[in-house]
């Protein structure tokens, strides 16, 4: 139990630091007293499930965030081990290399567009940014009313809250990485 208390305290401190919040700020967001939060951070208090739910809800993170032990400082991801998400009748394959985690505020995909594929994306929420890094081929990006041609080793950053389209107008596949960053709500 001592290890779990320590882990919860470490995670609380980590999320608080990442969001730039004081104990007082967290107390206001969660309804848990500043004194109790301090005890939890130091690992000297065993929070109840209800208290942990209040903290998770107030900080907009999952309950399991506090009890997942992520001891692996290194994570190897192999594309061959990822089940792709198919769009555009199989002409677009998204490989989720790193799924969204609220504490990190981003997700990373490798995307492959077959020749002739065009994907029109709906605008994201305000504060979302996309970063595109072309690995192979030529990608045509339309962002709002502007058009960009990206080739190997080029990249593009744009605010994702506008209509945007990914197109492959060539005879060979285009492969690119897409990092989507979600601005913190706090």
C-alpha positions in Angstrom: 0.0 0.0 0.0 2.9 2.3 0.7 4.1 1.9 -2.9 0.7 2.8 -4.2 0.4 5.9 -2.0 3.9 7.0 -3.2 2.9 6.4 -6.9 -0.4 8.4 -6.5 1.5 11.2 -4.9 4.2 11.3 -7.6 1.5 11.3 -10.3 -0.4 14.2 -8.6 2.8 16.2 -8.4 3.6 15.4 -12.0 0.2 16.5 -13.4 0.2 19.6 -11.2 3.7 20.6 -12.5 2.7 19.9 -16.1 -0.3 22.1 -15.8 1.5 24.8 -13.8 -1.0 24.6 -10.9 -0.4 25.3 -7.2 -1.9 23.1 -4.5 -4.5 25.8 -3.9 -5.4 25.8 -7.6 -5.9 22.0 -7.5 -8.0 22.4 -4.4 -10.3 24.8 -6.1 -10.6 22.6 -9.2 -11.3 19.3 -7.3 -13.0 20.2 -4.0 -10.3 18.4 -2.1 -8.5 20.4 0.6 -5.1 21.8 0.1 -3.9 20.0 3.2 -5.2 16.7 2.0 -3.6 17.2 -1.5 -0.3 18.0 0.2 -0.5 14.8 2.2 -1.3 12.8 -0.9 1.6 14.3 -2.8 4.0 13.4 0.0 2.7 9.8 0.0 1.6 10.0 3.7 -2.1 9.8 3.0 -4.1 6.9 1.5 -6.8 8.7 -0.6 -10.2 7.1 -0.8 -11.6 6.1 -4.2 -14.0 9.1 -3.9 -11.2 11.5 -3.3 -9.1 10.1 -6.2 -12.2 10.4 -8.5 -12.6 14.1 -7.4 -9.0 14.8 -8.2 -9.1 13.0 -11.5 -12.3 14.7 -12.6 -11.1 18.2 -11.5 -7.8 17.7 -13.3 -9.4 16.2 -16.4 -7.4 13.0 -16.3 -8.4 9.4 -16.1 -8.7 7.7 -12.7 -6.3 5.0 -13.9 -3.7 7.7 -14.6 -2.9 7.8 -10.8 -2.5 4.0 -10.4 -0.7 3.1 -13.7 2.9 2.4 -13.0 4.8 3.5 -16.0 8.3 2.3 -15.0 9.4 2.0 -18.7 11.3 5.1 -19.5 11.8 3.7 -23.0 9.0 2.4 -25.3 9.7 0.8 -28.6 6.8 0.9 -31.1 7.0 -1.2 -34.2 4.6 -0.4 -37.1 4.2 -4.1 -37.7 2.5 -4.4 -34.3 0.0 -1.7 -34.9 -3.5 -2.3 -36.3 -4.2 0.4 -38.8 -7.3 2.5 -38.9 -8.6 2.5 -42.5 -10.3 5.5 -44.2 -11.4 6.4 -47.7 -12.2 2.8 -48.7 -8.8 1.5 -47.6 -6.9 4.2 -49.5 -5.8 5.9 -46.3 -4.2 4.0 -43.4 -3.6 5.6 -40.0 -1.1 3.9 -37.7 -1.6 5.3 -34.1 2.0 5.2 -32.8 1.2 7.1 -29.6 -2.4 7.5 -28.5 -3.6 10.6 -26.8 -2.9 10.8 -23.1 -4.4 13.9 -21.2 -1.2 14.5 -19.3 0.9 14.7 -22.6 -1.7 16.5 -24.8 -0.7 15.0 -28.1 -1.0 11.9 -30.3 1.2 10.7 -33.2 0.1 8.8 -36.3 1.9 7.5 -39.3 -0.4 8.0 -42.3 -0.2 6.4 -45.7 -2.2 7.7 -48.7 -2.5 5.6 -51.8 -2.3 7.3 -55.2 -5.3 9.5 -55.9 -6.5 9.5 -52.3 -8.0 12.7 -50.9 -9.1 13.0 -47.3 -11.1 16.1 -46.1 -10.7 16.5 -42.3 -13.2 18.3 -40.2 -11.9 21.3 -38.2 -10.7 20.4 -34.7 -11.4 22.4 -31.5 -9.8 25.8 -30.9 -6.2 25.4 -29.7 -5.5 22.2 -31.6 -2.3 22.2 -33.7 -1.2 19.7 -36.4 2.4 19.0 -37.3 3.0 17.1 -40.6 6.4 15.5 -41.4 6.6 13.9 -44.9 8.7 10.7 -45.0 8.1 9.5 -48.5 6.3 10.9 -51.6 4.5 14.2 -52.2 1.7 15.4 -50.0 -0.7 18.2 -51.0 -2.1 20.0 -48.0 -5.0 22.4 -48.2 -5.4 24.4 -45.1 -8.4 26.8 -45.2 -7.8 28.5 -48.5 -4.1 27.9 -48.9 -2.4 25.0 -50.6 1.0 23.5 -49.8 3.1 20.9 -51.5 5.2 18.9 -49.1 8.0 16.5 -50.1 10.3 14.2 -48.3 11.9 15.8 -45.2 9.6 18.8 -45.3 7.0 19.7 -42.7 4.0 21.9 -42.0 2.4 23.2 -38.8 -1.1 24.7 -38.8 -3.9 25.5 -36.5 -6.3 22.5 -36.8 -9.5 24.5 -36.2 -10.0 25.1 -39.9 -11.0 22.8 -42.7 -7.9 20.9 -44.0 -7.4 18.3 -46.7 -4.6 15.7 -47.3 -4.2 14.6 -50.9 -1.9 12.3 -52.9 -2.1 13.4 -56.6 0.8 11.1 -57.7 1.3 7.6 -58.8 3.2 6.5 -55.7 2.2 6.2 -52.0 2.8 9.1 -49.7 3.8 8.4 -46.1 3.9 11.1 -43.4 3.8 11.5 -39.6 1.1 13.6 -38.1 1.5 14.9 -34.5 -1.7 16.5 -33.2 -1.3 18.7 -30.2 -4.2 19.6 -27.9 -3.8 22.8 -26.0 -4.3 22.3 -22.3 -7.7 23.4 -21.0 -6.2 24.9 -17.9 
